[in-house]
Amino acid sequence: MVDAILQRRGIEAQPRRAGDAQPRVLLVEDTASLAAVYGEYLRGSGFASRHARTAEEAFRLAAQEKPDCVLLDLRLPDSDGLTVLRVLRRDSPDLPVVVMTAHGSVATAVDAMRAGAADFLVKPFAAERLAVTLTNAVERAALRREVRDLAAARPRTAFQGFIGAAPAMQAVYRILETAASSRATVFITGESGTGKELAAEAVHKLSPRRDGPFIAINCAAIPKDLIESEVFGHVRGAFTGAVADRQGAAAAADGGTLFLDELCEMDLGLQGKLLRFIQTGTFQPVGSTALRRTDVRFVCATNRDPLLEVREGRFREDLYYRLHVVPVSLPPLRDRGADVVTIAEAMLARSAAEEGRAFRGLAEDAKAALLAHRWPGNVRELENAIRTAVVLHDGEWVTAAMLPQTLRDASLRDASPREATPRDDPPRASQPRTLAPDADRFRQIRPLAEIEREAIERAVELCDGNIPKAAAHLGISPSTLYRKRLAWGVAG
C-alpha cells in the first residue's frame, strides 16, 4: 500500500536499503487487542513492525532497531507519552513520531505536536488513514535528511564569522561543527592572523555550552610570574600586591569554555599544574591549600609546531596528548586562493560604511595585487591593508595604487632604487673600475639617519604634503612620521 500511495502522487518508490524491504515502524501500545489490530493494519499496508508495551521497552527497541517511524500511544503504564516522545526526539532528532490519542483528547495531541511529533491520529482510525499518515511522516523525514545532506555537500561561503569557500576551509568548517557538540578538547594550529580565536568562539557558540561563559587567556601576553594567577586565581596575601582574593580564568569559565591561546608559550612548571587540572577538574588558587572544582571545556591554540615543541623539550608530551584530541589546522591566507578577494570585499564594505566612504568594490588591478601578495600576516594584514586604503582615499573603486606599498607589484618596487639615480650620470659600466683608497671608500658611506630623512622628505613632497598618505606609502604609521619631522624641526 505504501508504494501504491506514492504512485498515486506521481512519486517513484525509492529503492530500499539492503535487507530493508519495508519501512520499519515501532508500535508502542500497551493494550494487547489494539496492538494486534494495528499490527495487522501495518502488515497489510506494507510496513514491517516491532511492538513495545512499555516506555522502557520502546527506548530499548528504538536504540536497537533504528526504525523509520514510531507509532506512539500517549497512555502507557510506566510513563507519560509526552515524556517518551521528548526522549525519543532527543536521542534521534530525525526520527518521525506519530502519536495516537483517544477521541476528545485533541488538546493533548496539539501538545504532542509542539513537542516534536510528526503527526497525530485520533482513535479509532482506518487502515488507509494509518498508511497515509505514516507514509507522509517517513517521506518528510527522508526529504529533510536529503536537504541536509545536500546543504552539507554544497560549499559554504561563510561560517560563524569566517568568510571564504576554499576547499581547505570547507574541511575546517566541518570539523568545527562536528566537534562542537562533544566535550572533546579542540587543538587549533595555524599562523598568526589566520583566525584561531574565531575558530575557538565557533566551537563554543555551536556547543551545548553556548549559554555559558567563553574565557580566553593569551599565554604569550601575560608575564611568566603572573600567568598562574591569571589561570587559577589567587587569595589575599599570596604575593606582594595581592590585596584581595581574585578569581582566575578556570573559575570564571565554569559551565563554559576556556580558550588557551598560544599554549606553547606557557611555562613548563605551569604546564604540569594545567595537566592536573585537566585530568581532575580541580585546581588550587595561588596561596591557597583548598582544592576547588570547576566544569570547563578546553580549546587551545598555537602558532608553533606543537610536536617540535615537544621534541625540543619546551612542551610536555603528556599534556600534548591530553589536549591534542580534535586537531584543527587553519590554512594560511596565501593557500586560500580567491578567498583573499572575497574577504577583502567584505572588509571593504564594512570599512567604507564605518568611515563614510563611497567605495563600491575592488578594481581589477587591486584584485590582482591582492592575489599576488604572500600575506605573511594573513587575514589581520589584509584587514589593515583595506582599512588603510579606505582611510587615505575615496572614490568608487579601490585601485592597486591605493593599497599600501608592500602590496605593489614587485617590479615597481624593484624599479625605485634605479629611478633614484640621476639620469645624466654616465653609465657605470662605461667607467673603468678602480679600487679607491680606504679614505675615499669610507667617505662614500652615508649615515643611515641621513638616508632615512631624505627618503621621508621625498615621500612627503611626492604626496603634496599629505603626511598620512606619505606614511602609508612608506609603510610606517603617521604618528611615527610626525614625530620624526618634529625632531628635525620641520613643521606639519
C-alpha positions in Angstrom: 0.0 0.0 0.0 2.9 2.4 0.7 4.2 2.1 -2.9 0.6 2.5 -4.2 0.2 5.7 -2.2 3.4 7.1 -3.7 2.5 6.1 -7.2 -0.9 7.9 -6.9 1.1 11.0 -6.0 3.3 10.6 -9.1 6.3 9.7 -6.9 8.5 6.8 -7.8 9.1 4.5 -4.9 12.8 4.8 -3.7 14.9 1.6 -3.6 15.1 0.1 -0.1 18.4 -0.4 1.8 19.8 -3.9 1.7 17.8 -6.1 4.0 15.1 -3.4 4.4 12.3 -4.5 2.1 9.7 -2.5 4.0 9.7 0.7 6.1 10.1 -0.2 9.7 7.7 1.0 12.3 8.0 0.8 16.1 4.5 0.4 17.5 4.2 1.5 21.2 0.8 0.4 22.5 0.1 -1.3 25.9 -3.4 -2.6 25.0 -2.9 -6.1 23.5 -6.1 -6.1 21.4 -5.3 -2.7 19.8 -1.7 -3.7 19.2 -2.9 -6.8 17.3 -5.3 -4.7 15.2 -2.7 -2.0 14.4 -0.1 -4.7 13.7 -2.4 -6.2 11.0 -3.0 -2.7 9.6 0.7 -2.2 9.3 1.4 -5.6 7.6 -1.4 -5.1 5.2 -0.1 -1.6 4.3 3.4 -2.8 3.5 5.2 -1.8 6.8 7.4 -4.1 8.9 6.7 -3.5 12.6 8.0 -4.2 16.1 5.8 -4.0 19.2 6.7 -2.4 22.5 4.3 -2.4 25.5 6.1 0.0 27.8 8.3 3.1 27.6 11.3 1.2 28.8 10.9 -1.4 26.0 10.3 1.3 23.5 13.6 3.0 24.3 15.4 -0.3 24.0 13.9 -1.3 20.7 14.4 2.2 19.3 18.1 2.1 20.1 18.5 -1.5 18.7 16.2 -1.5 15.6 16.7 2.1 14.3 13.1 2.3 13.0 12.0 4.6 10.2 9.0 5.8 12.2 7.4 5.4 15.7 3.6 5.0 16.2 3.2 6.0 19.9 0.2 5.8 22.2 0.2 8.6 24.7 -1.1 6.5 27.5 1.5 4.0 28.8 1.6 2.1 32.1 5.2 3.2 33.1 5.5 6.7 31.7 3.7 9.7 30.3 3.5 9.5 26.5 4.8 13.1 26.1 7.9 12.2 28.1 8.5 9.2 25.8 8.1 11.5 22.8 10.7 14.0 24.1 13.2 11.3 24.9 12.9 9.7 21.5 13.3 13.1 19.8 16.2 14.0 22.0 18.1 10.7 21.2 17.1 10.6 17.5 16.1 14.1 16.2 15.4 12.8 12.7 13.1 10.0 13.8 9.4 10.9 13.0 6.9 10.0 15.7 3.2 9.8 15.1 1.1 9.9 18.3 -2.2 8.2 18.9 -4.8 9.7 21.2 -8.3 8.9 22.2 -11.3 10.9 20.9 -11.8 14.1 22.8 -8.1 14.5 23.6 -7.1 16.7 20.7 -5.6 19.2 23.1 -3.1 16.6 24.1 -2.3 15.8 20.5 -1.6 19.5 20.0 0.8 19.5 22.9 2.5 16.5 21.3 2.9 18.3 18.0 4.5 21.2 19.9 6.9 18.7 21.5 8.0 17.5 18.1 5.5 14.9 16.9 5.3 14.5 13.1 1.5 14.0 13.1 -1.3 12.5 15.2 -4.1 10.0 14.8 -7.4 10.1 16.8 -8.7 6.6 17.8 -10.4 4.8 16.2 -8.9 5.2 12.7 -9.0 3.1 9.5 -6.1 1.2 8.0 -6.0 3.6 5.0 -5.6 6.7 7.3 -2.8 5.0 9.2 -0.9 4.1 6.0 -1.2 7.7 4.6 -0.1 9.3 7.9 2.9 7.0 8.3 3.9 7.4 4.6 3.8 11.1 4.9 5.9 11.1 8.1 8.5 8.8 6.6 8.6 10.7 3.3 9.1 14.1 5.1 11.8 12.7 7.3 13.6 11.4 4.2 13.3 14.7 2.4 14.7 16.6 5.4 17.7 14.3 5.5 18.3 14.7 1.8 18.1 18.5 2.1 20.5 18.5 5.0 22.9 16.2 3.1 22.8 18.4 0.0 23.4 21.5 2.1 26.4 19.9 3.8 27.8 18.9 0.4 27.4 22.4 -1.0 30.5 24.6 -0.4 29.8 27.2 2.3 30.9 30.8 1.7 30.7 31.7 5.3 30.7 30.0 8.7 30.5 31.5 12.2 32.4 34.7 11.3 34.7 33.0 8.8 34.4 34.2 5.1 35.5 32.0 2.2 34.7 28.9 0.2 38.2 27.4 -0.3 38.3 23.6 -0.1 40.7 23.8 2.9 38.2 25.9 4.7 35.3 23.5 4.0 37.2 20.9 5.9 37.7 23.3 8.8 34.0 24.2 8.9 33.0 20.5 9.0 35.5 19.7 11.8 34.5 22.6 14.0 30.8 21.9 13.5 31.2 18.2 14.3 33.5 18.7 17.3 31.4 21.5 18.9 28.7 19.1 20.2 31.1 17.0 22.1 33.2 17.6 25.2 36.5 16.8 23.4 39.3 19.2 23.6 39.9 21.1 20.3 43.6 21.9 19.4 43.8 24.6 16.8 47.1 25.3 14.9 47.8 28.0 12.4 49.9 31.0 11.6 49.3 34.3 13.4 46.3 36.1 11.9 44.5 33.0 10.5 41.6 33.2 12.9 42.4 30.8 15.7 40.3 32.7 18.3 37.4 32.9 15.8 37.6 29.1 15.5 37.5 28.7 19.2 34.5 31.0 19.5 32.7 29.0 16.8 33.3 25.8 18.8 31.8 27.5 21.9 28.8 29.0 20.1 27.8 25.7 18.4 28.2 23.7 21.6 25.7 22.9 24.3 27.7 25.3 26.5 26.8 28.3 24.3 24.9 30.0 27.1 27.9 29.6 29.4 31.0 31.9 29.5 33.8 32.0 26.9 37.0 32.9 28.7 40.2 33.5 26.6 43.7 33.5 28.0 46.7 34.6 25.8 49.6 32.7 27.3 52.1 34.8 25.3 50.8 38.1 26.5 50.9 37.5 30.3 54.2 37.7 32.2 55.6 34.4 33.4 55.2 35.2 37.1 51.6 36.3 36.7 50.1 33.6 34.4 49.4 31.1 37.1 47.3 33.7 39.0 45.5 34.6 35.7 44.6 31.0 35.1 43.9 29.7 38.7 43.3 33.0 40.6 44.9 33.8 44.0 44.0 34.5 47.6 44.7 37.6 49.5 48.3 37.9 50.7 49.6 35.2 48.2 52.2 37.6 47.0 53.2 41.2 47.0 50.3 43.2 45.6 47.6 40.5 46.3 45.4 42.7 48.4 42.2 40.7 47.8 41.1 37.3 46.5 40.9 37.2 42.8 39.0 34.7 40.6 41.1 33.2 37.8 40.0 32.1 34.3 39.5 28.4 35.4 36.7 29.5 37.8 35.3 32.2 35.5 34.8 29.6 32.8 32.8 27.2 34.9 30.0 25.8 32.8 31.5 27.2 29.6 34.7 27.1 27.5 38.3 28.0 28.5 40.4 29.1 25.5 44.1 28.9 26.0 45.7 30.8 23.1 49.4 30.5 22.3 49.5 27.5 24.6 53.1 26.6 23.7 54.3 29.8 25.3 53.2 28.6 28.8 55.9 27.9 31.3 56.8 24.3 31.9 56.1 24.5 35.6 52.6 25.7 35.0 52.1 23.1 32.3 52.2 20.4 35.0 49.5 22.2 37.0 47.4 22.6 33.9 47.7 18.9 33.2 46.4 18.0 36.7 43.6 20.5 36.3 42.5 18.9 33.0 42.7 15.4 34.5 40.9 16.0 37.8 38.8 19.2 37.1 40.3 20.6 40.3 42.8 23.4 41.0 44.3 25.5 43.8 44.4 29.3 43.6 47.8 30.7 44.2 48.4 30.9 48.0 45.5 28.5 48.9 45.6 25.0 50.2 42.0 24.3 49.3 41.0 22.4 46.1 38.3 23.9 44.0 36.3 22.2 41.3 35.0 23.6 38.0 33.5 22.2 34.9 35.1 23.6 31.7 35.6 22.6 28.1 39.1 23.2 26.8 40.0 24.7 23.5 43.6 25.6 22.8 45.7 27.1 20.0 49.3 27.8 19.0 51.1 29.3 16.0 54.0 26.9 16.6 54.5 23.2 15.6 53.5 21.5 18.9 55.3 18.3 18.1 58.5 20.2 17.5 58.0 22.0 20.8 57.6 18.6 22.5 60.8 17.3 20.8 62.7 20.4 21.9 61.6 20.0 25.5 59.5 23.2 25.6 56.1 21.5 25.8 55.2 18.5 28.0 54.5 15.4 25.9 51.8 14.1 28.3 50.0 17.5 28.2 50.2 17.4 24.4 48.5 14.0 24.1 45.9 15.1 26.7 44.9 18.2 24.7 45.5 17.1 21.2 42.2 15.3 20.8 40.5 17.0 17.9 43.1 18.8 15.8 42.1 21.7 13.5 44.7 23.2 11.2 43.8 26.7 9.8 45.3 27.3 6.4 47.3 30.5 5.7 45.6 33.1 3.6 48.1 32.5 0.7 46.7 29.0 0.3 43.1 30.0 0.1 43.0 31.3 -3.5 40.1 33.6 -4.4 39.1 33.8 -0.7 41.5 36.7 -0.5 39.3 38.8 -2.8 36.1 37.6 -1.1 37.4 38.6 2.3 38.8 41.9 1.1 35.4 42.9 -0.5 33.6 42.1 2.8 36.2 44.2 4.8 35.9 47.0 2.2 32.1 47.2 2.6 32.4 47.3 6.4 35.2 49.8 6.5 33.6 52.1 3.9 30.4 52.2 5.9 32.3 52.9 9.1 34.4 55.7 7.6 31.6 57.2 5.5 33.3 56.5 2.1 31.6 55.7 -1.2 33.6 52.7 -2.3 31.6 50.1 -4.3 34.3 47.5 -4.6 37.8 46.5 -5.8 39.2 47.4 -9.2 40.7 44.5 -11.2 44.3 45.7 -10.7 43.7 45.8 -6.9 42.3 42.2 -7.0 45.4 41.1 -9.0 47.7 42.8 -6.4 45.9 41.1 -3.5 46.1 37.7 -5.2 49.8 38.1 -5.9 50.8 39.0 -2.3 52.1 36.3 0.0 50.2 37.6 3.1 52.7 36.8 5.9 50.3 38.5 8.3 47.3 36.6 6.9 43.8 38.0 7.5 45.0 40.5 10.0 47.4 42.0 7.4 44.6 42.0 4.8 42.3 43.9 7.1 45.0 46.5 7.8 45.6 47.0 4.1 42.0 47.5 3.3 41.5 49.9 6.2 44.5 52.0 5.1 43.1 52.3 1.6 39.7 53.4 2.8 41.1 55.9 5.4 43.5 57.6 3.0 41.5 57.6 -0.2 38.0 58.0 -1.6 36.2 57.1 -4.8 34.0 54.3 -6.3 36.7 51.6 -6.7 39.8 50.7 -4.7 42.7 50.5 -7.1 46.1 49.0 -6.7 47.7 52.5 -6.3 45.5 53.0 -3.2 46.9 49.8 -1.5 50.0 50.0 0.9 53.4 50.0 -0.7 54.0 46.4 0.5 51.3 45.2 -1.8 52.5 46.9 -5.0 53.8 44.9 -7.9 57.3 43.6 -7.3 58.6 45.1 -10.5 57.6 48.6 -9.4 59.2 48.2 -6.1 62.4 46.9 -7.7 62.5 49.9 -10.0 62.5 52.5 -7.2 66.3 52.4 -6.5 67.1 52.7 -10.2 64.9 55.8 -10.6 66.8 57.5 -7.7 70.0 57.6 -9.8 70.3 60.9 -11.7 69.5 60.4 -15.4 72.5 62.5 -16.6 75.1 60.3 -14.8 77.3 58.3 -17.2 76.6 54.6 -17.2 78.7 52.9 -14.5 79.7 50.2 -17.0 81.5 52.7 -19.2 83.8 53.8 -16.4 87.0 51.9 -15.6 86.7 50.1 -12.3 89.4 51.2 -9.9 89.9 50.5 -6.3 89.6 53.7 -4.3 91.9 54.4 -1.3 90.3 53.4 2.1 89.6 57.1 3.0 87.8 57.7 -0.3 85.7 54.5 0.1 84.6 55.3 3.6 83.5 58.8 2.5 81.0 57.1 0.2 79.2 55.7 3.1 76.3 57.9 4.2 74.7 57.9 7.7 71.5 55.9 7.9 69.7 58.7 9.6 70.5 61.0 6.6 69.2 58.5 4.1 66.0 58.0 6.1 65.4 61.7 6.3 65.9 62.1 2.6 63.5 59.3 1.8 60.8 60.6 4.2 61.0 64.2 2.8 60.9 62.9 -0.7 57.8 60.9 0.1 56.1 63.9 1.7 57.0 66.0 -1.3 55.6 63.5 -3.8 52.4 63.3 -1.7 51.9 67.1 -1.8 52.5 67.4 1.9 49.9 64.7 2.9 51.5 63.1 5.9 49.1 60.1 6.4 49.4 59.3 2.7 53.2 59.5 2.7 53.3 57.3 5.8 51.1 54.7 4.1 53.4 54.5 1.1 56.5 54.3 3.4 54.9 51.5 5.4 55.0 53.4 8.7 52.4 55.0 10.9 51.6 58.7 10.5 52.4 59.3 14.2 56.0 58.0 13.6 56.4 60.3 10.6 55.1 63.3 12.5 57.4 62.6 15.4 60.5 62.3 13.2 59.8 65.5 11.4 59.2 67.3 14.7 62.6 66.1 15.9 64.1 67.6 12.7 62.4 70.9 13.4 60.1 70.6 10.4 56.5 71.8 11.0 53.5 69.8 9.8 
